[in-house]
């Protein structure tokens, strides 16, 4: 199946919508190999074990939790590796974040920020609630056994939060990208359970006053309904 030669916005949109407009039916032999080749709807819960700034890799004393609904549609198989489109909606995101102590402004480093209580509050540790949408994604599945699959996936999109994330001159709107590695086990004829690790990157692409970004090391559990 051809893909856009350049990663332009129209090309990415076409890639995301292609499986919806032109679904591919896989050969019967491939479908018999397990859940990885079947379209699925999944619910995934995730929580970070570590959060750090993306700009300087400094520890953020915070948290990152999400509830996501994922959709997958098979595309093609290459040498036993099954490739699928993967998209997700995140209706509930909770980020707890604040500036590392050395990034909190003082009258000597940034008087305008330090002397304005409203601006200074953005550097304190606080909760931010958000929603996200990541339509650009893919999942590669390798099946070492009939019911066990190794999954390598990535999703990309955006998120909007009730406050600036992670702190300071950052923005409420951010771009997201999250590569992950999972082990999936088929349960019954139409269910699958997967556990894995994701590196969730959040950034405003330098469209705000500052772009500290946030990298979260996440463990996730995903329950899928196979179609």
N, C-alpha and C positions, 0 to 999 in steps of 0.2 A: 504494500500500500504506500503510495507516495506521500511524502511529507513536505511542508514548505521549505524552500531552500534557505530562507533567512528567517531568523526569529523576530519578525516584525509583529506589531500588534494584530493586524489582520490575519497573519499566518497563525498566530497563537489562538485567535478566536476560532478560525477554521478548524484547527486541530482539536479544540475542545468540543466543537459542535458536530464534527464529522461522525462520531459513533452514534449520535442521536438521530441524525438524518439518514445514515446509511449503515445500519447494523449488519454485522458480519456473522454468518452462521459457520461455526467451525465444523470440521469433519467429525463424523461419529466416533472415529477411533480416538481423536484428541479429547472429545467430551467424556469418554469413558475413563480418562486418566485421573479425574478428580475435580474438586471444587474450583480449582484455579481458573478453569476455562469458562466458567459460567458467570453470567451477569449476577450481580448481587447488590442488595441494599444492606448497609451496615450501620450500627451504632457504636461509637468509640468514645471511651472516656480516657482522659490523659491527665497526668500530673507530673510536674517537674521535680527532680531531685536536686537540681542545681540551676541557678540563674546568674548570668554574667553579662556585662556590657559587651556589645559587639565591637565597639571602637577601640577599647583598651583592655578587654578581657579581664575586667575587674569584677569582683564578687558583688552581686546585688542581694541584699538581705530581703528576699521576697519569695514569690510563688507564682506559678503559672498553671492554670487548670482549664480544661476545655471539655465540652461535650460536642461531638461532631456526628453528623449524618453523612455517610459516604455512599456514592453511587459508582458502580463499576460496569464497564461494557467491554467484552473481549474484542481485540482487534486482529491479531495474527500470532502465529507461532514460528519461532526461528530456532531450529536445532534443539527442540525440546524445551525452550524457554517461551512461556506464554506472556504476551504483551497485551495489556488492557489499558483503556482510558480510565482515569480515576479522578473524580471531583468530590468536593465536600462543602457542606454548609455547617457553620459553627454558630448555632443559635445562642450558646451560652459560653462566654469566656470570662475568666476572672484572673486578673493580673495584680499581684501585690508587688510594688516596686518603689524604690527611692534611690537617691543618689548615694554613691559611696562617699564617705566622709571627706575625702580629699577633693571631691567635686562640688561640695556645697559652697556657694559663693560667700565671701566675706567682704567687708567694706574695703579691704585692700586689694582683693582680686577682681571684684565686680560690684561696685557700689550701687549701681542701678538695680541689680537683682537683690542684693543683700538688704537694702533699705526699703524695699517694697514688700510688705507682708504677703500680699497676694502672689507675687512672683516667687517669693522664698518658699511658700507653701508647696510649690510644685516639686521641690527637692526632698520633701519629707516622705517617709514610707507611708503609702496609702493604697487603698483598693481602687481598682478601675474595672468596670464591667464593660463588656463589648460583644460584638457580633462579627462574624467573619464569613467570607465567601471565597473559595479557592477552586475555580473551574479548570485550571490548567494543571493537569497531573497525569501520571502514568504509573503503572505497576507491572513489574516483571516477576513472574512466578516460575520457580523450578520445583519439580516434584520428585524428591528422592524416594517416595513411597506412594502407595495408592491413596492414602488419606492424609499425608503430611506434605506441607508445602513450605518452601522458603520464599519470602516475599521481599523484594526491594522496590520501594515506591518513593514518590515525591509529589507534593502538591504545592501550588503557588497561587497567590491571590492577594486579598487585602482584608483589613479589619478596621473597625471603628470603635473607639473606647470613650467612656464617659469622662475621662481625664487624660492628660498627656501621658504617654507611655514611651520610655520608662520614667523620665523625670525632666525637670528643668525646661529648656527651650525646645524640647522635642514636640511632637504633634499628637493629636488624638487619632488621626488617620495614619495607618501604616501599611506597608507591603509585607507579605509573609511568604516564606518558603520553608518547607519541612521535609527533608529526606528522612527515610526510615527503613529499618530492617526488622522483619517480623518472622515468627514461626507460626504457621497456621495448621490447625488440626480439624479435619472434617468430623462433625458430630451428627450422626444420623444421615438421612438422605438429602436434606435441604438446609442444614445449618453448618456453620463453621465458627471456630473460636481461634483467635489469634492474639498473641502477646508480642510486644516488641519495643524497640527504642527509636526515638525520633530526636533529631536536632532541629528545633524550631527557631528560625531566625526572623526577627521582626525589625523593620527599619523604615524610615520615612524617605529614604533615597536623597537625603540632604535637601529636602524641600521645606524644612522648618528652620528655626534659628540655630538649631544644633541637631546632630544625628548620632547620639550615643548608641542607639540600637540595643537589642536585647537577644541574647542567645540562651535558650532553655534546653537543658538535657531532660528529656521526657520519657517516661515509661507509659505505655498505652495498652489497653485491653479492647479488643474489637470483636463484636458478635455480628455475624453475617447471616442473612437470609438469602439462600441461593434461588435463582429464578430458572 
